[in-house]
Amino acid sequence: MALLEDGAWRGKIWTGSWTDGSGGTYTAVEPATGAELGEVGKATPADVEKAGARAAQAQREWAALPFEQRAAVLRRAGDLLTEHAAEIKEWLARESGAIQPFGDFQVHTSAQECYEASALPSHPYGELLRSGSPRLSFARRVPAGVVGVIAPFNVPTILAIRAIAPALALGNAVVLKPDPRTAICGGAVFARVFEEAGVPAGVFQVLPGGADVGQALVTDPAVRVIAFTGSTKAGRSVGALAGQHLKRAHLELGGNSALIVMGDVDVTAAASVGAWGTFAHQGQICMATSRHLVHESIAEEYTAILTSKVENLPVGDTWRDQVALGPIIDAGQRDRVHGLVTASIDSGATVRTGGTYEGLFYRPTVLGDVPVDSPAYQEEIFGPVAPVTPFSSLDEVAAMAAGTEYGLSLGILTRDVYAGLQLAERIPSGLVHINDQTVNDEAVAPFGGVGASGTGSRHGGPQANIEAFTETQWVTLRGDLPAYPF
């Protein structure tokens, strides 16, 4: 049977069973058509309080299981994601506007996150320490307890599971707050996957909700770690609130990632690379190529080729039609994108193609000669817009690329790969891709940004995940009681 076929999830939240949220329901809407996809439960801070207490109790038994059992549950979750890929892709297309290949990528990577996490329970979890006293001294990693995961709408499966899977594998309970706009593909799907995989009731819960639910999750005493993915503005608030409550917050935030195109490249190939970096998933990716910094000797040619590649790309319903770009998630986000475009035109940028929309379908847009002080250059766009700005020297482009508050991903296209690597060392960035665009992700790789893009690599690979979701405990052991002077 399909994961969501019985409809038990409709209008409900997941607390170990489908129950009514105390806030009523949200209406899930298909951005491409405006059609209603169903009702999802709406949680409130009162639901968070109950979930935290429930999770804290269930977590102790979950952590006490033999590590092989937790590993088997994570492997089964990966199998279930793969087994139900077609169903999950339909929800991703209809609820988040993902084209089919991007749906494939999300499901594949989400399954891989589970498989990678399944190896964590058997990973070495401590070390012997030297001691000046006659005793055994060691440090061990223990589960943090309850982990709160706050996930966004844009890549709802990957950006949730990369925290959920390792946190569960390491013996934690998880309370997930998905974005209400993608609470089916990014919430109900996971509830069913982990139910079928064998996660005990209370260990994993799903509470769709607004900012008040996120705030309650950060402040709830039972929740010890927060994994937040979202905007820099919201992330600053989450980090500040978590600090007040003496909890760790792993923040993966916005980006304004630069693609540096040196003058020695094949311009046609480079423009193809740049097009994918900007227009994949309508630009609604934190790593999206948001600034094309192109050597002045090829800047006009690059802009013209980029324009020709994208001006006729089909934009439409990602579930029913064969298209390259789908809808923007909602009218608020569309209007923000269009506002950045028009303000940048007023600042001196020129529209080479696009800059228009119908409903939530925004045309792929190329802006030429974009000034460095324009909004499209300085701010995260999060839409299908490619700003192109020329540069004349390595010193200039290093300063330009490093000249915003963000530091998530960086791409450098050049025939001289070692010179590219040297250039990258001058630009603060959590991710660097020499001869590729900025959107790359693998379950085995550390992921995270610096500056306004977040608190560094807290996801991907055993080292980052164990650090993120466990605490270090120092233990000593003596054979006999020591003698003290009083």
N, C-alpha and C positions, 0 to 999 in steps of 0.2 A: 504494500500500500504506500502511496505517496506520503511524504512527511506531514503535509498540512491538509490532506484530503478530507479528513473527518470534520474539519471546521471547528474543533473544540477550542481552538485558540482565539476564535473571533470574539472581540470585545473583552478579552481577558489579559491578565498578567500571569507570569509563570513564577510560582513560589515553591515548586516541587510538584504542583498540580496546577491546572488552569483555574484561576479564581478571579473574582471581580476586583478591579482596582478601585480604590476609594474615591478616585477623581472622575469616574465615569469612563468615557471612551474617546478615542481619536478616530477620525475618518481617514483611512489610507487612500490617497489619491494618485492616479496615474498621471504624471506630468504631461505626457504626450497628448492625452485626450481629455483630461479632466474627469475621467470616469472614476467612480468610487470602487475601490478594490475590496473594501470590507472595513470592519471596525476592529481597532486594537485597544486593549486596555490602557487606561490612563492612571498612572500611579501618583501618589502624593507623598509628602514627607512622612506621613503616618505609616505608609506602606514600607518606606525605607527603614524606619525604626523596627518594625516587625521583622523585616527581612534580615536586618543586621543581627538581631538576637537569634533568629532561626539559623542563620549561617554560622554564627560563632559556635553554636552547639553541635551542628552537623560536622563542622570542620574537624573537630577533635577525632571523631571516629574515622573520617576520611583519611586524615594524616596517619592514623595508626594502622591502616591496612598495609599488608606486605607490598613492597614497591612494585612487584610484578603485576599486581592487580590494577594499580593506577596506570601503569604503562599499557596494559591491555585495553583499558577504557579509552585511552587517547588514540591507540591504534584503531580501535573500532570506530571512533568518531571520524577519523580520517577516511576510513572505508565508507562510512555512511555519506559523507560529503561527496565522495566520488560516485557512489551508487546513485545518488539523487541529484546529480549534476544538472540534468535537463530541467527538473522542477525548480531548482534554485536559480538557474539562469533565467527562467521565465520571470520569476519574482524580481530579480535584479534588473532585467530589461524594463519591466512594467512599472516598478516602484522607484527605481533610481535612474532610469534612462541609459543603462549600460548597453552598448552594442554587443553582439554575440561574442566576438573574440575577447572583449574585455570581461564578459561574464565567464568565459572559459578560463581566463587568467586568474580571476578571483577565486573560482572554485578550486582550481589546481593548487594555487598558492595556499589557500585556506587548509586544504587537506595536508599539504606538506608541513604547514605549521603544526598540525596535530601529530604527524609522524615524527618530526624533529622533537617535539615536546615529549613524546613517548620514551625517548632515550634519557630524559632528565632524571627520572626516579632512580635509575641505576648509576648515575654519574657519581664519582667520588664527592662526598659532602663534608669533608673536613681535612684537617692536617694535624700531625703531632707537633708539639711545640717544645722547645728547650725550657728547662726550669732549673733555677738554682736551689730548689728544695727537693727532698727525696719524695717525689710524687710523679704520677703520670699527668701530663698537661696537654690538652688538645683544644682545638677550636672546631666547632661543627656548625653547619648551616641548618637552621630549623625553619619551618614555614612561618611566614609573617602572620598568618591568621586569616582574616577576611580581606579580600582585594576588591576594591570598587573600580569598575571599568566604565568609562564614559566614552562612547564611540560616536563618530560623525556620520553624516548621510552619504558622503561622496563615494567611499569604497567600503561599504558597510560590513562586508564579511571579513576581509583581511584586517581591517583596522580594529576590529573587535577580537578576532580569534588569536591574533599575535600576542595579546595579553591574556586572554582567557585560557588558552591551551597550556602555556608554561606555568601559569599560576595554579591551575588545577593539578597538573602533573607533579608539582613540587609540594602538594599536600595542603594547599589553600582552598578555601571556599571563595566563590566569586559572585558578586552582585553586578549585573550588567545593566547600564542605562543606555539603550540605543536611542538615536535620534528618532523622534516620533514620525518623521517623514519617511523613514525606512525601517520601521519597527517590525515589519514582516520578514524581509530578507536579512535584516541585521539583528533580529531579536527572536521572533517566533521560530525561525529555522533552527537557531542554535538550541533553543529550549528542547525541541524535538530530537535533534541530533544527540544531545547529551543524555536525554532521557533514554533513548534507544541504546545508547552506548553503555549505559549502566551507572551513570553518576547518581549517587543516592539523593533522595529528596532533601532539599535545603542547601545542598552543597553548591548548586548553581541556580541562580534566580535571574529573572528578566523583568525589569521595571521601566517601561517606556515612560518618559516624563519630560517636563520642561526644566528651566534653570533652577526652580525651587527643589526639584528632586535631585539634581546634581549637587546643589549646595548641601542638602540633607545627607547625601552620600559622603561628601567630604568631611562633614562635621560629626557623623555618627560615631560614637565611641568604639563600636565593634569593628569598624573598618579601619585597618591599619595602613594600607597602601592604596594610593589612587593612581590609576593609569588613564591619562586623559589624552585624547587626540581631538584637536579642533583649532579654532582660531587663536591667534596670539592674544587678542584682547581677552577672550574668555580664559585662556590659559594663565594669564597673569592673575586673574581673580582666583582661579583654582589654586595656584601655587601659593598665593598670599594666605588664603583661608586654610590650606593644609599646614602651612608653617605655623599659624596661630594655634593649631591643634596638635602640633608636634608630630606630624605624619609625613612620610615621604610621598612626593608627587612626581611621577614620571610624565613629563610634558612633551608631547610631539605636536608642534604648532605649525604656523603658517610658513610659507616660503615665497621668495621672489627670485627664483633660481636663474642664473645666467648661463647662456650657452655662448662660449667664446669661439668665434670662427676665424682662424688665421688665414692669411692671404695665400698660403700654399696649397689649399685643399682643392679637391674636385668640387666646384661650386654646386653643380646639380645634385651630387650625392649629399653634400652638406645641407642643402635646402630640404631634401627629403628627411634627413635626420632631424632638422629643426622643426619641420612640420609635424612630425609625429610627437615630438616633445611638447609642443604647444597644444595640439588639437585632440590628442587622445582623451577620450571621455569628456569632450567639450571643455577641456582645460580645467576641469574640476578635480584636480589632483594636487596635493600639496607640493609635489616635486616638479610640477609642470614647468616647462621652459617659459619663463615669464619675461625674459629680456634676451634678445639676440644681439650680441655685441660682435660686430662684423668689421674686419679690417677694411679701411677706406678704399683700398684698391679693388675690392670685389663687392662692396656694400650694395651698390645699385644693382649689379647683376644678381646678387643673392636675393635681394628684395623682389626683383622681377620674377625670378624663377619660383620663389616661395609663393608669390601671389598666383602664378599660373597653376601651381600644384593644388591650391586649396580653393580657388574662387568658384569652381564647379562641383565641389564635394557635395554629395547629397546629405541633406539634413532632414530628419523626420523621426517617425515612430520606430524605435529600435526593436520592438517586438514583432510588428507586422510587416515592416519594410526592410529592404536591404539598403542601409544607410551607413554613412561614415561618422556622423555626429547625431546625437539625440538631443533631447530637450535640456535646458537649464532646470534645476530642481524646482524652483518656484519663482513667482513674479518678483519677490523682493531681491533675490539674487540676480535675476536678469536685469533689473533696474540699476542695481549697483554696478554691474559690468558695463552697462550702457553709459552710466554716469562717468565712469573712468575714461571710457573712449571719448565721449564728447568733451570732457574737460581737457583731455590731452590734445585733441584737435585745436581747442582754443589756445593751448600752450605752444602750438607750432607743428605738431605732428600732422602727417598727411595720410589720408585713407587711400590705400592701394586697392583694397577690396573689402567688402563687408561693411560693418558698422550699422547694420540694420537687423530687424527681427520681425517675426510673425508669431504671436503668442509667446510660448516659451522657447521657440526655436531661434537661436541667435546665429546669424551667418558667420562662418569663419572669417576673421578680420585680420588684415595685415596693416600695420601702421609704419610708415617710413619716416626717417629723419626725426626720431623721437627724442626730444630734449631730455637731458638727465634730471631736470627738475620737474618734469611732468608727472601727473598721477600714475599713468600707465607704466612709468619707469620705476617710481619710488614705492608703489604699493602692490600688494598681492592682488592679482586680477581675479583669479579663480573662474575664468571663463575663456572662450575660444578666441583669444586675442594675442597676436604676435607683434610686439613692439621691436623695431629694428633701429639700432643706434650704431653709427660708425665710430671706429677708433683709429689712431694713427701709430701707436707704439705700445710695447709691452708694459712700460711703466704706466701709461695712461689706462690701458685696459685692466691692469691689476687694481688700480685705484677705483675704476668704475665698477668692477665686479664686486669689490669689497665695500662699495659706497652706500649700501642700504643696511638697515638694522638686521636683516635676515641672514641666515647661513645654513641652509638645508642641503641643497644639491648643486653641483657645478659640473658642466660639461665643457670640454675643450676639444675642438676639432683641428688637427694639424698633422702634417706628415712627420714632423719632428717630435716624436712622442716623449723623449726625455726633456726637451724644452717645455713641452706641455706639462709634464710632472713638476718641473721647477716653477713654472708659473702658478700651478695649483697651490704650491706651498706658501704663496704670498696672499692667498685668498681664504679667509676662514670659512670652512664648510664641513658639515658632517659627512657628506658623500661627495666623491669625486669620480667622474667617468671621463677618461681620456679616449677620444674618438667614439663617443656615443652621446646621446642626448641625456637629459637629466632624470627621466622617469625610469628607474630601475628598482627592483625589489626581489629579494629571495629570502626564503625562510631561514637559510643558514647564515645570512649576512647581518652584521650589526647595523642598526638603523636608528637615526636620530640627528637632530640639527643642533647648531650652536646659536648664540645670540638670541634674537627674538624668535628663532625657529625651534627653541626647546632646550631641554636640559641634557642633551647628549644622547649617545646610543644606549638605550635601555631596552631595546627589543632586538631579537635575532641572535642566534648562536647561544651555546650553553653558558658562556661566561657572563654575558649581559643578562640573560634571563635568571640565572641563579642569583646574581647580585640584586636584581630588581625585586624578586619575589620571596626572598628569604632573609632571615636575620642571622647574624653571627653570634654564637654563644660560646663563651670560654668555660671549659670544664676541667677540674683537677680531681685526682683520685689518689688517695693514700691507703696503704695497707693497714696502718695503725694510727691511733689518735696521736697528734703531736703534743709535746710538752711545752707549756707557756709559763712565763714567770709569775702569773697570778690568775 
